[in-house]
Amino acid sequence: MFNKKLFALLLAVLFVLSLAGGAMADDDKAKLTIIKDITGDDPPANIEFSFKVERKKKSGGYEYVNTYKITGEGKKDLWLEEDKTYRVTEINIPTGFTCEDNQQEVEIDDDKANKLTFVNEYNAPRCTITFETTNRGTFGDQQTVFVVNKGSVWGDVIVVPVPDPDPGFKFSHWSPRLPRNNSKITSDATYTAHYAENCKERFTITFVAGSGGSLEGTTEVAGIIIGTPWNNEWVPNTVPDEGYHFVGWEPGFPETIGEDWVFTAKFSKNPPPPSVKYAVFYHPNNGVGPIPVDNNRYNRGDRVTLLSGAGLTKGDLVWVGWELRDGTDVASPITMPRGDVTLYAVYGPPVVVVPKTGDSAGVFGWMAILGGLVLAAFVTMKKRVFAK
C-alpha cells in the first residue's frame, strides 16, 4: 500500500538537495560586468552592440559560450564559472563606430570585481555638399560648403544659398538638380548655379542721322547691361553733307545705361562766307592838288561812280580823267572787280572857253571850239572800256 507520508518526505528531501545543488552551482560562478562607453560627435541613439563570449579550453583554443547585446551606453552583467579564462569580443561593430580594443581576456575570480570596458568612438561617414556659381552671380556671405553625416536628410541639414545674379542676368537653374528635402545624403556632391540674360535689364541704343548728313559705322548696340557706363566707342562717325556741319547729338549721352535710347545726329547749314568788300583808290600820278578819297567799300559786281579829279594839275596840264596803272582808260561808272582798284589821274591841256562878244568873237570862238574838239578827240582816243 502506497505510503503518502513517506512519499511526501522523499519529495522534501529532493527539494532540499536541489536547493543545495543550486547553491553549490552559484557558489562556483562569479560576475563579469561588460561596460559600453561611446565617444564622438552626435552618435546615433539606440545603437545595438554585440559581444561574443568564449571560454578558454585546457587543451588550447576557445569554445563559444554565448552572445550578449548592449543598447547604447550601458553595461551587462554575466555569471561565469570561477577560475576560468574568458575572451570577450565586440562583433559586428555598427557603421561609423570604431573600437581600438575590441577583444579582451579576463580570468574570473570571485574575490575581485570582474569587468571589461569597451569604448566605441563614433566617426560617422561624412559627406561634403558644395555650392558653386558661375561668373554671372555670387552667393555673398552665405554658407556654400556643408559637411554632414552620411544618411542625413537633405532638408534637415542643408540650407541652399540664394544666388545673387549680376546686373543684366537672372538665375536659371542648378546643375545637377537639387535633391528633394526628404532625400538622404549618400555621397559628396557639388551643385552649380547657372544664369541667363535678363532682357528686362538689357537695353539697346540706336543712332540715326538728321537731315544734312549721314552716319558711318555701327548704328545700333544691343544687349547693354543696366548700369553700364557710357562708352564713346559705341558712337558712329558723323558725315556732314556738302554745305553742312555736325552740330551735336540729341539728346545728350547719359552717364550710365538704364533704358533704351535713340540718339539723333544734328547737322546745320554752313553760314555764308563773310562778304569781302573792296576799295577804290585815286592816285595823283605825279600831279598836285586835292586828291579825291572814296571811303566806301564795294562788293564784287557793284556799279561804282568815279569821283572827279578836278583841281589836279600837272604843270600846264589839267586832270581830264582816270586810267589804270597799265594805261587803260576807265569811264564812270565802273563794275567792281574782285579786289581793290587804284585809278591814276590822266592830264591834258586845259579847254579854252569861246568868247561871246567883240568883233573877233566869231573867229576866236571858232578857234576855241576847234581846239576843244581836238582835245576831246585826243581824250576819246585814249579812253578804252574798263575790263574787270
C-alpha positions as CSV (number, residue, x, y, z in Angstrom):
1,M,0.0,0.0,0.0
2,F,1.3,3.4,-1.0
3,N,2.6,5.4,1.9
4,K,1.7,9.1,1.3
5,K,3.7,10.3,4.3
6,L,6.8,8.5,3.0
7,F,6.4,10.0,-0.5
8,A,6.0,13.5,0.9
9,L,9.1,13.1,2.9
10,L,11.0,11.9,-0.2
11,L,9.9,15.0,-2.2
12,A,11.0,17.2,0.6
13,V,14.4,15.7,0.7
14,L,14.8,16.0,-3.1
15,F,13.8,19.7,-2.9
16,V,16.4,20.4,-0.3
17,L,19.0,18.6,-2.3
18,S,18.1,20.6,-5.4
19,L,18.4,23.9,-3.4
20,A,21.7,22.8,-2.1
21,G,22.9,21.8,-5.5
22,G,21.9,25.2,-6.9
23,A,23.6,27.0,-4.1
24,M,26.7,25.0,-4.8
25,A,26.4,25.8,-8.5
26,D,26.1,29.5,-7.8
27,D,29.0,29.3,-5.5
28,D,31.1,28.1,-8.4
29,K,30.3,31.2,-10.6
30,A,31.4,34.9,-10.4
31,K,30.0,38.1,-12.0
32,L,31.6,39.7,-15.1
33,T,30.4,43.2,-16.0
34,I,30.8,44.4,-19.6
35,I,30.7,48.2,-19.8
36,K,30.0,50.1,-23.0
37,D,31.2,53.7,-23.4
38,I,30.6,55.8,-26.5
39,T,32.5,58.9,-27.6
40,G,32.4,61.2,-30.6
41,D,30.1,63.9,-32.0
42,D,26.4,63.3,-32.2
43,P,26.4,59.5,-32.1
44,P,23.1,58.0,-33.1
45,A,20.9,56.7,-30.3
46,N,19.7,53.2,-29.6
47,I,22.5,51.5,-31.4
48,E,22.9,47.9,-30.5
49,F,26.4,46.5,-29.8
50,S,27.1,42.7,-29.7
51,F,29.7,40.8,-27.7
52,K,30.8,37.2,-28.2
53,V,31.9,35.3,-25.0
54,E,34.3,32.4,-25.3
55,R,35.9,30.2,-22.7
56,K,39.5,29.1,-22.9
57,K,39.9,25.3,-23.1
58,K,42.6,23.5,-21.2
59,S,43.7,21.8,-24.5
60,G,44.1,25.2,-26.1
61,G,41.8,27.4,-28.1
62,Y,38.4,28.7,-27.1
63,E,34.9,27.4,-27.1
64,Y,31.8,29.5,-27.7
65,V,29.7,30.3,-24.7
66,N,27.1,32.9,-25.7
67,T,26.5,36.3,-27.4
68,Y,25.2,39.3,-25.5
69,K,23.9,42.7,-26.6
70,I,24.0,46.1,-25.1
71,T,21.9,49.0,-26.4
72,G,23.7,52.4,-26.4
73,E,25.9,53.2,-23.5
74,G,25.4,50.8,-20.6
75,K,26.5,47.6,-19.0
76,K,25.7,43.9,-19.0
77,D,26.3,41.5,-16.0
78,L,27.3,37.9,-16.9
79,W,27.7,35.0,-14.5
80,L,30.6,32.9,-15.5
81,E,32.5,30.0,-13.9
82,E,35.2,30.8,-11.4
83,D,38.8,30.2,-12.1
84,K,38.2,30.2,-15.8
85,T,39.6,32.5,-18.5
86,Y,37.2,34.1,-20.9
87,R,37.7,36.1,-24.1
88,V,35.1,38.7,-24.9
89,T,35.0,40.1,-28.5
90,E,32.9,43.0,-29.7
91,I,31.5,41.8,-33.1
92,N,29.5,43.5,-35.9
93,I,30.6,47.0,-34.9
94,P,28.0,49.4,-36.3
95,T,28.9,51.7,-39.2
96,G,30.6,54.8,-38.1
97,F,31.9,53.3,-34.8
98,T,35.4,52.1,-34.1
99,C,36.8,50.3,-31.1
100,E,40.6,50.1,-30.6
101,D,40.4,47.2,-28.1
102,N,37.5,45.2,-29.3
103,Q,38.8,41.8,-27.9
104,Q,39.8,41.4,-24.3
105,E,40.6,38.5,-21.9
106,V,39.7,38.1,-18.3
107,E,40.2,35.5,-15.6
108,I,37.1,35.1,-13.5
109,D,37.9,35.4,-9.8
110,D,35.2,35.7,-7.1
111,D,37.5,37.7,-4.9
112,K,37.6,40.7,-7.2
113,A,35.3,42.9,-9.3
114,N,35.5,41.4,-12.8
115,K,34.7,44.0,-15.5
116,L,35.7,44.8,-19.1
117,T,35.2,48.2,-20.7
118,F,34.7,48.6,-24.4
119,V,35.0,52.2,-25.7
120,N,33.5,53.0,-29.1
121,E,34.3,56.2,-30.9
122,Y,31.7,57.5,-33.3
123,N,33.1,58.8,-36.5
124,A,30.1,58.8,-38.8
125,P,30.8,58.7,-42.5
126,R,30.7,62.3,-43.7
127,C,29.6,63.8,-47.0
128,T,30.6,67.2,-48.3
129,I,27.9,69.2,-50.2
130,T,29.3,72.2,-52.1
131,F,27.5,75.0,-53.9
132,E,29.3,76.9,-56.7
133,T,28.3,79.7,-59.0
134,T,29.4,80.8,-62.5
135,N,30.9,84.2,-63.0
136,R,27.5,85.7,-63.6
137,G,26.5,85.8,-60.0
138,T,27.5,85.4,-56.4
139,F,26.3,84.0,-53.1
140,G,27.6,86.9,-51.0
141,D,28.5,85.7,-47.5
142,Q,26.1,82.7,-47.5
143,Q,27.4,79.3,-46.5
144,T,28.4,77.3,-49.5
145,V,30.0,74.1,-48.0
146,F,28.2,71.7,-45.8
147,V,29.9,68.6,-44.2
148,V,27.2,66.3,-42.9
149,N,26.7,62.8,-41.7
150,K,26.1,60.2,-44.4
151,G,22.5,59.3,-44.5
152,S,21.4,62.7,-43.2
153,V,18.1,64.1,-44.6
154,W,18.7,66.9,-47.0
155,G,16.1,69.3,-45.7
156,D,17.3,68.8,-42.1
157,V,21.0,69.7,-42.7
158,I,21.3,71.8,-45.9
159,V,20.4,75.4,-46.4
160,V,20.6,76.1,-50.1
161,P,22.3,79.5,-50.7
162,V,20.3,82.0,-52.8
163,P,22.1,83.1,-56.0
164,D,22.5,86.8,-56.5
165,P,22.8,87.4,-60.3
166,D,25.0,90.1,-61.7
167,P,23.2,93.1,-63.4
168,G,21.7,92.0,-66.7
169,F,21.4,88.4,-65.6
170,K,18.9,86.2,-63.8
171,F,19.2,82.9,-62.0
172,S,18.4,80.0,-64.4
173,H,18.9,76.6,-62.8
174,W,21.1,74.3,-60.6
175,S,23.3,71.7,-62.2
176,P,22.8,68.9,-61.3
177,R,19.2,69.3,-60.0
178,L,18.9,69.7,-56.2
179,P,17.6,66.7,-54.3
180,R,14.2,66.8,-52.6
181,N,14.0,67.8,-49.0
182,N,13.3,64.3,-47.8
183,S,16.2,62.8,-49.7
184,K,19.0,61.2,-47.8
185,I,22.6,62.3,-48.5
186,T,24.7,59.3,-49.5
187,S,27.8,60.9,-51.2
188,D,29.7,64.1,-51.8
189,A,28.1,66.4,-54.4
190,T,28.7,69.8,-56.0
191,Y,25.8,71.9,-57.3
192,T,26.5,74.9,-59.6
193,A,24.2,77.9,-60.1
194,H,23.7,78.9,-63.7
195,Y,22.3,82.2,-65.1
196,A,20.7,83.6,-68.2
197,E,20.4,87.0,-69.7
198,N,17.7,89.1,-68.2
199,C,16.1,91.0,-71.1
200,K,14.4,93.3,-68.6
201,E,17.8,94.6,-67.5
202,R,19.4,94.8,-71.0
203,F,18.9,97.8,-73.3
204,T,19.6,98.9,-76.9
205,I,20.9,102.2,-78.1
206,T,20.3,103.4,-81.6
207,F,22.0,106.2,-83.6
208,V,20.2,108.0,-86.5
209,A,21.2,110.8,-88.7
210,G,19.2,114.0,-89.1
211,S,18.9,116.0,-92.3
212,G,22.1,117.3,-93.7
213,G,24.4,114.3,-93.1
214,S,24.8,110.6,-92.6
215,L,26.5,108.1,-90.2
216,E,29.4,105.8,-90.8
217,G,29.8,102.7,-88.7
218,T,27.6,100.6,-86.4
219,T,24.4,102.4,-85.6
220,E,22.9,100.0,-83.1
221,V,24.3,98.5,-79.9
222,A,22.1,95.8,-78.3
223,G,22.2,93.9,-75.0
224,I,23.8,96.6,-72.9
225,I,23.5,95.6,-69.2
226,I,21.8,98.0,-66.9
227,G,24.2,100.3,-65.1
228,T,26.9,100.0,-67.8
229,P,28.9,103.3,-68.0
230,W,28.6,105.2,-71.3
231,N,31.3,104.2,-73.8
232,N,32.1,106.7,-76.6
233,E,33.4,103.8,-78.7
234,W,29.7,103.0,-79.4
235,V,29.2,106.3,-81.2
236,P,29.5,106.1,-85.1
237,N,31.2,108.7,-87.2
238,T,29.2,111.7,-88.5
239,V,29.5,112.6,-92.1
240,P,28.0,116.1,-93.0
241,D,26.7,116.7,-96.5
242,E,28.3,119.4,-98.6
243,G,27.5,122.8,-97.2
244,Y,26.6,121.3,-93.7
245,H,28.5,120.8,-90.5
246,F,27.8,118.5,-87.5
247,V,26.3,120.3,-84.5
248,G,25.9,117.5,-81.9
249,W,23.8,114.6,-80.6
250,E,20.3,114.9,-79.4
251,P,19.6,114.0,-76.6
252,G,23.0,114.2,-74.9
253,F,24.7,111.0,-73.8
254,P,23.8,109.6,-70.3
255,E,26.4,108.6,-67.7
256,T,25.1,105.1,-67.4
257,I,22.6,102.9,-69.4
258,G,19.3,102.3,-67.7
259,E,16.8,102.3,-70.6
260,D,16.6,102.1,-74.4
261,W,18.0,105.2,-76.2
262,V,17.7,106.8,-79.7
263,F,20.3,109.5,-80.4
264,T,20.0,111.8,-83.5
265,A,23.0,113.4,-85.1
266,K,22.1,117.1,-85.8
267,F,23.6,118.9,-88.8
268,S,23.3,122.6,-89.8
269,K,24.0,124.6,-92.9
270,N,27.3,126.3,-93.1
271,P,27.0,130.1,-92.7
272,P,27.6,132.1,-95.9
273,P,31.2,133.2,-96.3
274,P,31.8,136.7,-94.9
275,S,31.2,139.4,-97.6
276,V,34.5,140.7,-98.9
277,K,34.4,144.4,-99.8
278,Y,36.8,146.3,-101.9
279,A,38.0,149.9,-102.2
280,V,38.6,152.4,-105.0
281,F,41.8,154.5,-104.5
282,Y,42.7,157.6,-106.5
283,H,46.3,158.3,-107.4
284,P,47.5,161.9,-108.5
285,N,50.0,160.3,-110.9
286,N,52.7,163.0,-110.2
287,G,50.1,165.7,-110.2
288,V,49.3,168.2,-107.5
289,G,46.1,169.3,-106.0
290,P,43.3,167.8,-104.0
291,I,43.2,164.0,-104.3
292,P,39.7,162.5,-104.2
293,V,39.1,160.0,-101.4
294,D,36.3,157.3,-101.6
295,N,35.7,155.9,-98.1
296,N,33.0,153.5,-99.4
297,R,33.6,149.7,-99.8
298,Y,32.1,147.8,-102.6
299,N,31.2,144.2,-103.3
300,R,32.3,142.5,-106.4
301,G,29.9,143.4,-109.3
302,D,28.8,146.7,-107.7
303,R,28.5,149.7,-110.1
304,V,30.7,152.5,-108.8
305,T,30.5,156.1,-109.9
306,L,34.0,157.5,-110.1
307,L,34.9,160.7,-108.2
308,S,36.1,163.8,-110.1
309,G,39.7,164.8,-110.0
310,A,39.1,168.4,-110.9
311,G,41.7,170.5,-109.3
312,L,44.6,168.2,-110.0
313,T,47.2,169.7,-112.3
314,K,50.5,168.6,-113.7
315,G,52.5,171.5,-115.0
316,D,50.3,173.3,-117.6
317,L,48.1,170.2,-117.9
318,V,44.9,169.6,-116.1
319,W,43.0,166.5,-115.0
320,V,40.9,165.1,-117.8
321,G,40.1,161.5,-116.5
322,W,41.3,158.3,-114.9
323,E,43.2,155.3,-116.1
324,L,44.7,152.0,-114.7
325,R,48.3,151.5,-113.9
326,D,48.8,149.9,-117.3
327,G,47.4,152.9,-119.1
328,T,43.9,151.5,-119.7
329,D,41.4,154.4,-119.6
330,V,38.3,153.9,-117.5
331,A,35.0,155.6,-117.7
332,S,32.4,156.1,-114.9
333,P,30.7,154.1,-113.7
334,I,32.8,151.0,-113.4
335,T,31.9,147.5,-112.4
336,M,33.7,146.5,-109.3
337,P,36.1,143.6,-109.9
338,R,37.4,141.0,-107.3
339,G,39.9,143.2,-105.5
340,D,40.8,146.8,-104.8
341,V,41.1,149.3,-107.7
342,T,43.6,152.1,-108.0
343,L,43.0,154.7,-110.6
344,Y,45.6,157.1,-111.9
345,A,44.9,160.7,-113.0
346,V,45.2,161.5,-116.7
347,Y,46.2,165.0,-117.6
348,G,45.7,167.1,-120.8
349,P,45.7,170.8,-121.9
350,P,43.0,172.9,-120.5
351,V,39.8,173.6,-122.5
352,V,39.5,177.2,-124.0
353,V,36.2,178.8,-123.5
354,V,34.7,180.5,-126.7
355,P,34.2,184.3,-126.3
356,K,30.6,185.5,-126.9
357,T,31.3,189.3,-127.6
358,G,33.5,191.6,-129.7
359,D,34.3,191.9,-133.4
360,S,36.6,189.0,-133.5
361,A,34.4,186.9,-131.2
362,G,33.4,184.7,-134.1
363,V,36.9,183.9,-135.2
364,F,38.3,183.3,-131.8
365,G,35.2,181.4,-130.8
366,W,35.6,179.1,-133.7
367,M,39.2,178.6,-132.9
368,A,38.3,177.7,-129.3
369,I,35.7,175.3,-130.5
370,L,38.2,173.7,-132.9
371,G,40.7,173.4,-130.1
372,G,38.2,171.9,-127.8
373,L,37.2,169.4,-130.5
374,V,40.8,168.4,-131.0
375,L,41.3,167.9,-127.2
376,A,38.1,165.9,-127.0
377,A,39.2,163.7,-129.9
378,F,42.5,163.3,-128.1
379,V,40.9,162.2,-124.9
380,T,38.4,160.0,-126.6
381,M,41.0,158.1,-128.5
382,K,42.9,157.4,-125.2
383,K,39.9,156.1,-123.3
384,R,39.0,152.4,-123.5
385,V,36.4,150.4,-121.8
386,F,37.5,149.2,-118.3
387,A,37.8,145.5,-118.1
388,K,37.0,143.6,-114.9
